[in-house]
């Protein structure tokens, strides 16, 4: 069974064109998975990852663009707040290790994407409140 979270897009033709072009549509931060599912466990693992300069987890920051789960294999696309982010070399690996540590995950791959660029609009309301960004 395949589970996937992506930002809903009202333009089905744009989605199909993006899929054919291999483009990744960003997903909305803060979407909830059903409690106890593998997707929920993956999200909780991601929520335990923080950029050390920002006191909000990377899931709430909206750095996770896509989570695909198929046959116990997890594929994640994420971004960083900036290409010059000091944890660019370590944060994706940390995410991958934490997801791979889930007992029911057979394989995990985390990729970094830069398009579309991250903006504060991708943050959850709670993250914006915590950081004083209204």
C-alpha positions as CSV (number, residue, x, y, z in Angstrom):
1,X,0.0,0.0,0.0
2,X,1.3,3.4,-0.9
3,X,0.8,6.4,1.4
4,X,1.8,9.8,0.3
5,X,1.4,13.3,1.6
6,X,1.6,16.3,-0.7
7,X,0.2,19.7,-0.8
8,X,-3.3,19.5,-2.4
9,X,-3.4,21.3,-5.8
10,X,-6.7,22.3,-7.4
11,X,-5.2,22.2,-10.9
12,X,-5.1,18.5,-11.8
13,X,-3.4,19.3,-15.2
14,X,-0.6,21.1,-13.4
15,X,-0.1,18.1,-11.1
16,X,0.0,15.7,-14.0
17,X,2.5,18.0,-15.9
18,X,4.7,18.3,-12.8
19,X,4.6,14.5,-12.3
20,X,5.6,13.9,-15.8
21,X,8.4,16.4,-15.5
22,X,9.6,14.8,-12.3
23,X,8.9,17.9,-10.3
24,X,8.1,17.8,-6.6
25,X,5.2,19.7,-5.3
26,X,5.7,20.9,-1.7
27,X,3.4,19.6,1.0
28,X,1.7,21.6,3.7
29,X,3.4,21.3,7.1
30,X,1.3,20.1,10.0
31,X,-0.8,17.6,8.2
32,X,-1.7,14.8,10.6
33,X,-1.5,11.1,9.9
34,X,-3.7,8.5,11.6
35,X,-2.2,7.6,15.1
36,X,0.0,4.6,15.1
37,X,0.4,4.2,11.3
38,X,3.8,4.0,9.8
39,X,3.2,7.5,8.4
40,X,2.5,8.8,11.9
41,X,5.7,7.1,13.1
42,X,7.7,8.7,10.3
43,X,6.2,12.2,11.0
44,X,7.1,11.8,14.7
45,X,10.6,10.8,13.8
46,X,10.9,13.9,11.6
47,X,9.4,16.1,14.4
48,X,12.4,15.0,16.6
49,X,14.8,16.8,14.2
50,X,15.7,20.4,14.7
51,X,17.8,23.0,13.0
52,X,20.0,24.1,16.0
53,X,19.5,27.8,15.1
54,X,15.7,27.6,15.2
55,X,13.8,26.2,18.2
56,X,11.0,24.6,16.0
57,X,11.2,21.1,14.5
58,X,11.7,20.8,10.8
59,X,8.3,19.3,10.2
60,X,6.6,22.4,11.7
61,X,9.0,24.6,9.8
62,X,7.7,23.2,6.6
63,X,11.0,21.8,5.5
64,X,9.5,18.4,4.5
65,X,8.0,18.6,1.0
66,X,7.1,15.0,0.4
67,X,6.7,11.7,2.3
68,X,6.1,8.6,0.2
69,X,5.7,5.2,1.9
70,X,5.4,2.1,-0.2
71,X,6.1,-1.5,0.9
72,X,7.9,-0.3,4.1
73,X,10.2,1.9,2.0
74,X,10.2,5.6,2.9
75,X,11.2,8.3,0.5
76,X,11.4,11.9,1.7
77,X,12.0,15.2,-0.1
78,X,13.0,18.0,2.2
79,X,14.6,21.4,1.8
80,X,16.5,23.8,4.1
81,X,15.9,27.4,5.0
82,X,18.9,28.4,2.8
83,X,21.5,26.7,0.7
84,X,24.1,28.2,3.1
85,X,22.4,26.5,6.1
86,X,25.1,25.3,8.5
87,X,23.5,21.9,9.0
88,X,23.0,21.3,5.2
89,X,25.6,18.4,5.4
90,X,24.1,16.8,8.5
91,X,20.4,17.4,8.8
92,X,19.2,15.2,5.9
93,X,21.3,12.4,7.2
94,X,19.9,12.8,10.7
95,X,16.3,12.6,9.3
96,X,17.2,9.5,7.3
97,X,18.8,7.8,10.4
98,X,15.8,8.5,12.6
99,X,13.3,7.2,10.0
100,X,15.4,4.1,9.3
101,X,15.4,3.4,13.1
102,X,11.6,2.7,13.0
103,X,11.2,-1.1,13.3
104,X,8.8,-1.4,10.4
105,X,10.9,0.6,7.9
106,X,13.0,-1.5,5.6
107,X,14.6,1.3,3.6
108,X,14.7,5.1,3.8
109,X,16.0,7.7,1.4
110,X,16.0,11.4,2.1
111,X,16.7,13.9,-0.7
112,X,17.2,17.6,-0.6
113,X,15.4,19.8,-3.1
114,X,15.7,23.5,-3.6
115,X,12.7,24.1,-5.9
116,X,10.4,25.6,-4.8
117,X,12.5,27.6,-2.4
118,X,11.4,27.5,1.3
119,X,9.6,30.5,2.6
120,X,8.1,31.3,6.0
121,X,4.6,30.7,4.5
122,X,5.4,27.0,4.7
123,X,5.5,27.1,8.5
124,X,2.6,25.9,10.6
125,X,0.7,28.6,12.5
126,X,2.1,27.2,15.7
127,X,5.7,27.6,14.4
128,X,5.0,31.2,13.3
129,X,3.6,32.0,16.8
130,X,6.5,30.3,18.6
131,X,9.0,32.3,16.5
132,X,7.0,35.6,16.7
133,X,6.5,35.7,12.9
134,X,3.0,36.9,12.0
